[in-house]
Amino acid sequence: MTITKSKNGSALTLALQGRLDTTTAPELEKELKGSLDGVDTLTMDFEQLDYISSAGLRVLLSAQKTMSKLGGMKVIHVSDLVMEVFEVTGFSDILDIE
């Protein structure tokens, strides 16, 4: 998985490419922990995310909880496959998906 980070003031965007699974979830978790200082808006761009596993969902849930205290988080450009996972797991009700 590749993570592309762009920051504009207090807004951070992380674009993910590849697979967010057991192997790559710790990488995203580490990136989030090191990047959220001074951030009040987190955007996760999933345009090039091919797959998400339960480990990836756990990292997303943790980020959502953190960002609900700091400002907000949204997920954009979600593929049909990833959206199906969100719907089956109930994450479509938890996350702000655009």
Buried (B, 14 or more C-beta within 10 A) or exposed (E): BEBEEEEEEEBBBBBBBEBBBEEBBEBBBEBBEEBBEEBEBBBBBBEBBBBBBEBBBEBBBBBBEBBEEBBEBBBBBBBEEBBEBBEEBEBBEBBEBE
